[in-house]
Amino acid sequence: MFPIITTILLWVLIVGVLWYVLTQLVSKKALATIGAVLLLLVIILAFFNPNDGFGETWWRLLSLPLKPLGLGIVLLGFALRQGLKKVSGELVAVAFLVLFIGSSPILATLLSRQAAMNFTQNMATEQRLPPATIVVLARGTTKISRLPQREVQLTEQGDRLLATANIYGQEVFFGKQPLVIISAGRRPGIPLEDSNAIEANDVRVILRRLGIPESQLVVETQGLDVRTSAEAVTKILKERNLQNQPIILTTSGLEMRRAIGTFAELNIQSIPNPTDFIPGNIKPVNLNNIVVEDLVPNVESLLLTSRLVDEYLIQIYYFLRGWQGINSCFTCN
């Protein structure tokens, strides 16, 4: 703890000295220009290097005001900019509405249903499907416990693995022996020399226990997000001369549309096998029979709304990077 505090204090001292020197030597107008240029450079770096630790950190900071919690905090900050005695009641009211609506179970349900459009039925369970490789985007589906034995545990996204085993069993039932590609790279914050650093290796063990033979499992260890996973999986498909047949794509229902478009841009057609539209700890609202409980804001709904907003922002980012193809879903309407 002491080294961390010392490091923080040292950085505060360095920044303070630099700020003092700059304010003495440079005009406020020039400082504002320098600040704007530096901010623009940060945005450009974050745009082109999203998986770099620097880019990821700045993405979280820059996108924070666009989410309900972040927007509420920003509005309250502006409301208090003249002190407690001159609080802006209008901004406080807007902040209240943003937080209230953002944590509404009804809004969370409506947004999640919109995200699930065209994927409400499990398209990958139809008998008429052609031979296809199963691809599971497994990043974030497991975690390492803090127990001494460091056991691997499933997260709330772990049902992707169950869905993968289920669809594999159905394919086998119809006389097929599909290949299963597991895409999940390095866990954040764990050094590469650690045996648990590559998540795909742990996912492979779990899928073997769920009945998929080792001979049908292929591990892809470079995927850090949907785009890098799609690029690495496409390379594997080409190496095995499987790029001309569709894949059964298993991932979160919230990111399925983006995932399908990403593979389409790489000329790979997808059959959606979506999971976890609404996390298991959130009770979905029956919009045809709303009860009082559905009107009470809760933190789980705020989390889901924030995840949905974040997914919309990432979709815009993928569109700007040219990573979204068209006519990509093999079975969607």
GIUR-V790122 format. One record per run of one state. SS is the DSSP state (H for helix, E for strand, - for the rest). FROM is the first residue (numbers start at 1). LEN is the number of residues. If there is no record, write none. Layout:
SS & FROM & LEN
SS & FROM & LEN
//
This chain:
- & 1 & 1
H & 2 & 24
- & 26 & 2
H & 28 & 21
- & 49 & 4
H & 53 & 12
- & 65 & 3
H & 68 & 12
- & 80 & 4
H & 84 & 3
- & 87 & 2
H & 89 & 14
- & 103 & 2
H & 105 & 11
- & 116 & 7
H & 123 & 3
- & 126 & 7
E & 133 & 5
- & 138 & 4
E & 142 & 3
- & 145 & 7
E & 152 & 3
- & 155 & 4
H & 159 & 15
- & 174 & 6
E & 180 & 4
- & 184 & 2
E & 186 & 1
- & 187 & 11
E & 198 & 1
H & 199 & 11
- & 210 & 4
H & 214 & 3
E & 217 & 4
- & 221 & 5
H & 226 & 14
- & 240 & 7
E & 247 & 6
- & 253 & 3
H & 256 & 10
- & 266 & 4
E & 270 & 6
- & 276 & 16
H & 292 & 4
- & 296 & 3
H & 299 & 22
- & 321 & 8
E & 329 & 1
- & 330 & 4
//
